[in-house]
Amino acid sequence: MTTDLETILAYTSLPVIATIVGGAIPAIRTPRPGIRSGLQHFAAGVVFAVVAAELLPDMKHAHSPKTIGLGFAVGVVVMLMIRRLATESEDAPGESGGWPWGLLVPVGIDLLIDGLLLGIGFAAGAREGKLLATGLAIEGVSLGVATAATFMKATGRGPGTAVGVVAALALCTAVGTTLALTLLHELSGTALAGGLAFGCAALLYLVTEELLVEAHEEGDTPAATVMFFAGFLLIYLIA
């Protein structure tokens, strides 16, 4: 890993700050579903391009199909397990003290995983990490908006409390990045390829089963669909 810690921390702050900013937006006005759908499509395109243009070529250079296959399979299984845990949290019957844990727990897990994936990106290289930070920051805005708006509606609390809750959740991204960098710091060659395979599987799950699914729930329009391809093309040309 050649990227210095200051650079990693600076780029990790992008999705953290973006999520907090998104949490503050509903205090002014909640964006229309079409705008949120467009942001989610754009973020999905950006993340997909990072996987296709950066992570997959890096992973391929390891020439270790068994390790890559294992890492990819583990990534899929872990994401499915996390989704099941999040679903069980959403379906939990009770809420303690009026706090909607069925909302907060899945969001916290989602942001922790985002941080882990960002750490994996920086383990692959500076450019990969920076591009991934950009995509996750765009995702963070949409996630912050949705979380704050839903929190205020569910609890009746004001925007100040909602922003504070979103800010606390946003720190899960930094925790995940730190954890990933700690675990992957000494990895190289075949072992790193396994980590990249895990990250690719998780990112593809993020695009297909979270970002695009949620975007279609917000509203599926031709303009939103174009945003996916715009995000993909932009990052692919930069890469």
C-alpha positions as CSV (number, residue, x, y, z in Angstrom):
1,M,0.0,0.0,0.0
2,T,1.6,3.2,-1.2
3,T,-1.0,5.8,-0.4
4,D,-0.1,7.9,2.6
5,L,-2.5,8.0,5.6
6,E,-3.3,11.7,5.3
7,T,-4.5,11.2,1.7
8,I,-6.6,8.2,2.8
9,L,-8.2,10.2,5.7
10,A,-8.9,13.2,3.4
11,Y,-10.7,11.1,0.9
12,T,-12.5,9.0,3.6
13,S,-13.9,12.3,4.9
14,L,-15.7,12.9,1.5
15,P,-18.4,10.2,2.0
16,V,-18.6,11.1,5.7
17,I,-19.2,14.8,5.0
18,A,-21.5,14.0,2.1
19,T,-23.7,11.8,4.3
20,I,-24.0,14.5,6.9
21,V,-24.8,17.2,4.3
22,G,-27.5,14.9,2.9
23,G,-28.9,14.6,6.5
24,A,-29.2,18.3,6.7
25,I,-31.0,18.8,3.4
26,P,-34.5,17.7,4.7
27,A,-34.3,20.5,7.2
28,I,-34.7,22.8,4.3
29,R,-36.6,20.8,1.8
30,T,-36.8,17.1,1.0
31,P,-35.7,16.5,-2.6
32,R,-38.2,15.1,-5.0
33,P,-38.0,11.3,-5.6
34,G,-36.9,11.8,-9.1
35,I,-33.8,13.8,-8.0
36,R,-32.9,11.1,-5.4
37,S,-33.4,8.4,-8.1
38,G,-31.0,10.3,-10.4
39,L,-28.4,10.6,-7.7
40,Q,-28.6,6.9,-6.9
41,H,-28.4,5.9,-10.6
42,F,-25.3,8.2,-11.0
43,A,-23.6,6.7,-7.9
44,A,-24.4,3.2,-9.2
45,G,-22.7,4.1,-12.5
46,V,-19.7,5.5,-10.8
47,V,-19.2,2.5,-8.5
48,F,-19.7,0.0,-11.4
49,A,-17.1,1.9,-13.5
50,V,-14.6,1.7,-10.6
51,V,-15.1,-2.0,-10.4
52,A,-14.8,-2.5,-14.2
53,A,-12.0,-0.1,-14.9
54,E,-9.8,-0.3,-11.8
55,L,-10.5,-3.2,-9.4
56,L,-11.0,-6.0,-11.9
57,P,-7.8,-5.4,-13.9
58,D,-5.8,-5.2,-10.6
59,M,-7.3,-8.4,-9.4
60,K,-6.7,-10.2,-12.8
61,H,-2.9,-9.4,-12.6
62,A,-2.6,-11.8,-9.6
63,H,-3.2,-14.9,-11.8
64,S,-4.8,-16.8,-9.0
65,P,-8.3,-18.0,-10.0
66,K,-8.8,-20.1,-6.8
67,T,-8.1,-17.2,-4.5
68,I,-10.2,-14.8,-6.6
69,G,-13.1,-17.3,-6.7
70,L,-12.9,-17.8,-3.0
71,G,-12.8,-14.1,-2.2
72,F,-15.7,-13.4,-4.6
73,A,-17.8,-16.1,-3.1
74,V,-17.1,-14.9,0.5
75,G,-18.1,-11.4,-0.6
76,V,-21.4,-12.6,-2.0
77,V,-22.2,-14.7,1.1
78,V,-21.2,-11.8,3.5
79,M,-23.4,-9.3,1.7
80,L,-26.4,-11.7,1.7
81,M,-25.9,-12.3,5.5
82,I,-25.8,-8.6,6.1
83,R,-28.9,-8.1,4.1
84,R,-30.7,-10.7,6.2
85,L,-29.5,-9.1,9.4
86,A,-30.7,-5.7,8.1
87,T,-34.1,-7.2,7.1
88,E,-34.5,-8.7,10.6
89,S,-33.7,-5.4,12.2
90,E,-36.3,-3.7,10.0
91,D,-38.9,-6.3,11.0
92,A,-38.2,-6.0,14.7
93,P,-41.5,-5.4,16.5
94,G,-40.4,-3.0,19.2
95,E,-38.5,0.3,19.4
96,S,-36.7,1.4,22.5
97,G,-37.4,4.9,23.7
98,G,-38.9,5.9,20.4
99,W,-35.7,5.3,18.5
100,P,-36.3,3.6,15.2
101,W,-33.6,0.9,15.4
102,G,-35.1,-0.9,12.5
103,L,-33.9,2.1,10.4
104,L,-30.7,3.0,12.2
105,V,-29.1,-0.5,12.4
106,P,-29.3,-1.2,8.7
107,V,-28.0,2.2,7.8
108,G,-25.1,1.9,10.2
109,I,-24.2,-1.5,8.7
110,D,-24.5,-0.1,5.2
111,L,-22.1,2.7,6.0
112,L,-19.7,0.4,7.8
113,I,-19.5,-1.8,4.7
114,D,-19.0,1.3,2.5
115,G,-16.0,2.1,4.7
116,L,-14.6,-1.4,4.4
117,L,-14.9,-1.3,0.6
118,L,-13.2,2.1,0.5
119,G,-10.3,0.7,2.5
120,I,-10.1,-2.2,0.0
121,G,-10.0,0.3,-2.8
122,F,-7.1,2.2,-1.2
123,A,-5.3,-1.1,-0.6
124,A,-5.4,-1.6,-4.4
125,G,-4.1,1.9,-5.1
126,A,-4.5,5.6,-4.7
127,R,-6.5,6.1,-7.9
128,E,-8.9,3.3,-7.1
129,G,-9.5,4.6,-3.6
130,K,-10.1,8.2,-4.8
131,L,-12.6,7.2,-7.5
132,L,-14.4,4.9,-5.1
133,A,-14.6,7.7,-2.5
134,T,-16.3,9.9,-5.1
135,G,-18.9,7.3,-5.8
136,L,-19.6,6.6,-2.2
137,A,-19.9,10.3,-1.5
138,I,-22.6,10.6,-4.1
139,E,-24.4,7.6,-2.5
140,G,-23.9,9.2,0.9
141,V,-25.9,12.3,0.0
142,S,-28.9,10.2,-1.1
143,L,-28.6,8.0,2.0
144,G,-28.3,10.9,4.3
145,V,-31.4,12.6,2.9
146,A,-33.5,9.4,3.1
147,T,-32.3,8.6,6.7
148,A,-33.0,12.0,8.1
149,A,-36.4,12.4,6.5
150,T,-37.5,8.9,7.6
151,F,-36.1,9.5,11.1
152,M,-38.0,12.8,11.6
153,K,-41.2,11.3,10.3
154,A,-40.9,8.2,12.5
155,T,-40.0,10.0,15.7
156,G,-41.4,13.5,15.3
157,R,-38.0,14.9,16.3
158,G,-36.5,18.1,14.8
159,P,-33.9,18.4,12.1
160,G,-31.1,19.1,14.6
161,T,-31.5,15.7,16.2
162,A,-31.8,14.0,12.8
163,V,-28.6,15.6,11.6
164,G,-26.8,14.5,14.8
165,V,-28.0,10.9,14.3
166,V,-26.9,10.9,10.6
167,A,-23.5,12.4,11.6
168,A,-23.0,9.6,14.2
169,L,-23.9,7.0,11.6
170,A,-21.7,8.6,9.0
171,L,-18.7,7.9,11.2
172,C,-19.3,4.2,10.6
173,T,-17.7,4.8,7.2
174,A,-14.5,6.0,8.8
175,V,-14.5,3.0,11.2
176,G,-14.9,0.6,8.3
177,T,-12.1,2.2,6.3
178,T,-9.7,2.1,9.3
179,L,-10.6,-1.6,9.9
180,A,-10.0,-2.5,6.3
181,L,-6.7,-0.8,6.2
182,T,-5.6,-2.4,9.4
183,L,-6.5,-5.9,8.1
184,L,-5.1,-5.4,4.6
185,H,-2.0,-3.3,5.4
186,E,0.5,-6.2,5.1
187,L,-1.3,-8.0,2.2
188,S,0.2,-8.2,-1.3
189,G,0.0,-10.4,-4.4
190,T,-2.4,-13.3,-4.2
191,A,-3.7,-12.4,-0.7
192,L,-4.5,-8.8,-1.9
193,A,-6.3,-10.3,-5.0
194,G,-8.6,-12.2,-2.6
195,G,-9.4,-9.0,-0.8
196,L,-10.1,-7.2,-4.1
197,A,-12.3,-10.1,-5.2
198,F,-14.3,-9.7,-2.0
199,G,-14.6,-6.0,-2.6
200,C,-15.7,-6.4,-6.2
201,A,-18.5,-8.8,-5.1
202,A,-19.6,-6.5,-2.4
203,L,-19.6,-3.4,-4.7
204,L,-21.5,-5.3,-7.4
205,Y,-24.1,-6.2,-4.8
206,L,-24.2,-2.6,-3.7
207,V,-25.0,-1.5,-7.2
208,T,-27.5,-4.2,-8.2
209,E,-29.3,-5.0,-5.0
210,E,-29.2,-1.6,-3.2
211,L,-28.6,1.5,-5.2
212,L,-30.5,0.5,-8.4
213,V,-33.3,-1.2,-6.4
214,E,-33.8,1.8,-4.2
215,A,-33.5,4.1,-7.2
216,H,-36.3,2.3,-9.0
217,E,-38.5,2.5,-5.9
218,E,-38.0,6.3,-6.0
219,G,-39.1,6.5,-9.6
220,D,-37.8,5.0,-12.8
221,T,-37.5,7.6,-15.5
222,P,-35.4,7.9,-18.7
223,A,-33.5,10.8,-17.2
224,A,-32.6,8.8,-14.1
225,T,-31.4,5.9,-16.3
226,V,-29.2,8.3,-18.3
227,M,-27.6,9.3,-15.1
228,F,-26.3,5.7,-14.6
229,F,-24.5,5.7,-17.9
230,A,-23.3,9.3,-17.3
231,G,-21.7,8.2,-14.1
232,F,-20.1,5.1,-15.6
233,L,-18.8,7.0,-18.7
234,L,-17.4,9.8,-16.6
235,I,-15.3,7.6,-14.3
236,Y,-14.3,5.3,-17.1
237,L,-12.9,8.2,-19.1
238,I,-11.1,9.5,-16.1
239,A,-9.7,6.1,-15.3
